Amino acid sequence: MCAHGTIRRLGFALIICAVLAFAARAQANLPNVDEPRATTADVIIHVNQVAYDGHAPKFAVIETAFELPGADISLKDATTGKIVFTDKLQGAQECSDWFPGRFFYRTDFSVFRESGRFKLQIAARGQTYESFSFDIGNNVVATQTIPAIIGFYQHQRANSPEELRADSHLILYGSTNTVDLRGGWCDASGDVSKYFSHLAYANYMSPQQTPLVVWSMANTVDTAGPLLDRLKSRDSLTAEALYGADYIRHALSPDDYFYMIVFSYFKKDPAARRVVGLLANSKTTSDYQCAYREGGGMAIAALARVSQWHRDGEFSSRQYLEGAERAFAHLQINNTKYDDDGKENIIDDYCALMAATELWIATDKPVYRDAARLRAKHLNARMTPSGYFLANNANRPFWHASDAGLPVIALARYLDKETDPSSRAAALATIRAALDYELRLTGNVSNPFGYARQTFLFRGQVREGFFIPHENETGWWWQGEDARLASLATAAIVGGRLVYPGTGAFGVKPELANFAANQIAWILGGNPYDVCLMYQFGQRNVPYMKSNFGHGSGRGGVSNGITGKEGNPDGSGIDFKFHDDGNEWRWTEQWIPHSAWFLQAVTAMSAKN
C-alpha cells in the first residue's frame, strides 16, 4: 500500500483506488504488495509470473494452511475464462525449516502446449483462489526477456559525463599514476563501481563479473543467432558485447595484467574513484592485478571469443586477440603471485580452462591446446567419489553463490574443440558426475519448488543446504543466489545435452529439464514470496533502488533474491525482505552476473537440440 505522505499528496481519489486494489488482492488471496509474505492466505498458488515455453516443463506450487488431497486445480484462459486443463493435487510436502505448519503441492501441466495467457485456480472450503496470470508460447521466455536484458546492460553503462571524465584518468591506489578505464558497466543497481571480481581476498568465493557478462553476450550471439534475428536484437547484443570487450581491453595494463576494480567508495563525488584491490568492509589496497580466478581468465576468454567475429569496436579484433594472448602468457607465469593466498584452486582451474579453450579455438595453437588439456585434467581430478568438486586440495567442497555451474560450462566449451577420445571421455565423466550429484542432492529432501541445493564446509563439517552459509570466508558477504540458480540451469542443459541427451524439452532427459525449469521459474516469481526477481516483469517486483550518476534499478535486471534466514550462520531457514534499514540490498539489489547467467540459461533453453 502507498506510504502516508504519498497518499496525502495524491489525494482522496487514490485512497479509493488503493482500497479497491487491496480489496481485490484480498479477494484473490494474494500477498501484500509492499512486503513479501506479509499475509498468508489459506491457499496461495505460486507460479512463474512471466511465461512458460510451450514444449518445456510447466508447473506450479500450491501452498495451503490445510491438506487438500485430491482437490481439483484448473488451468483457465485468462481472457475467456474457459477451463483448458485440470489436475488433482497429490502428495503434500512440508517445509518445516521454511514455513512450519504449511503444506505444499506441485501441479504439472506440461502436456498443455497451446499459446495464450492463462491462470490457475482452485476451490477450497467454499472459496476460489487464483494465481497471477502468465503466458505460454514457443520460446516465449527468451522472446520476452532477451531484449530487456540487453536494455538493462545499456542502462548500466558507465557512460554518464561524470563517469567518463573521472574514468579517463583514474588514479592507481597507492600512487599518483593514472590510467584510462572508461567504459564498462556499473556492477549493481546500488553500486556504480566496476569489477572484474570483488571478493578476491576470500580466495574461494571470487565471482566472475564484467568479463562473464561479455562472454555470456558473445555466447548468445554465437549460439542463438536465428532467435536474435527474429527479435531484431543481434546487432544490439553484438554492439553491447563489443562495448564490454573494449572495457576489458582498456583494463589490460602495459605490464600485461588486468586492473581488477574501479571503486567508487560509494561516494557521489566521481573524483573519489580509484583503481584498487578490495578487502572486507570496503578496505582498499594496491593489489589490483587479476589472477585467473579474479576475472583474468574470463577476460581472456571473452576477448578471444569476441575476436573471432572480426568486428571492431573501439579496439580492433586483432587487438582483442593480441591482448588475450599477452594476458594469458603473463598469467601462466604470474598467476599464483596474484592469488591472495599464493595457491591455485578450482576457480583458477575453470577460469584458466575457459581462457585456454577460447584461445585454442581462436588460434588453433598447440600451446593453448596443451594448457586447456592440463586445466581440464585438474578439474577432473577435483571430482570426488561423492559427486561434488573439491575447491582446494583438502576438504572444502566447491560451492559458489553465483558461478556454481561454471565448472560444467567450462568443460562443455572445452569439448567444443577437443577431439582426443580419452580427453573427451574424462571430461564427459566429470560432467555426468556433477549433474548426477546435483539432481540427487536437490531431490533428497522435501523440496516442492525444486530449488537447487548445495554442499559446503561449515565449521569444519561438510553440510548440505539450500542457501550458502552466512558464515564464510568473506566475513560479511551473503545475498540472494539468482546467478547461481541460472548458472546451474545452464549447466543442466548444456552439460546434459552432452551426457544425457533427450528428445524432449531442452534436448535433455526429463529430470534435467525439470531441474532447469525450476530454477528459472523461481527467479520469475515461482517462489514462496511470489516476487518476480526480474525487474518490471511479472506482477510483483522489488522496490526501485536509486544510485549515483543517474543509475539505479533497470528493466530486465535480476535482483539478488532469496536467502537463508538472517541470523542463521549456516544459511538454514529462509528470508526475503523489501526493507531492512539499508541492508535490503542482500535481497533486492540488481547485480550484473544475475542477468548474465539468466541470459545464458534462456539461450540454452531456446537453442535447437
PyMOL commands that set and color helices and strands:
alter all, ss='L'
color gray80, all
select helices_A, chain A and resi 4-10+12-28+140-156+161-167+200-202+210-223+225-230+234-250+270-272+280-282+292-294+296-307+317-338+346-363+366-381+406-415+421-443+482-499+505-507+510-523+548-550+585-588+592-606
alter helices_A, ss='H'
color red, helices_A
select strands_A, chain A and resi 43-46+51-53+59-64+72-77+83-88+93-94+103-108+116-124+127-130+134-137+170-172+178-179+194-195+261-263+274-278+284-285+454-458+461-465
alter strands_A, ss='S'
color yellow, strands_A
deselect
rebuild
show_as cartoon
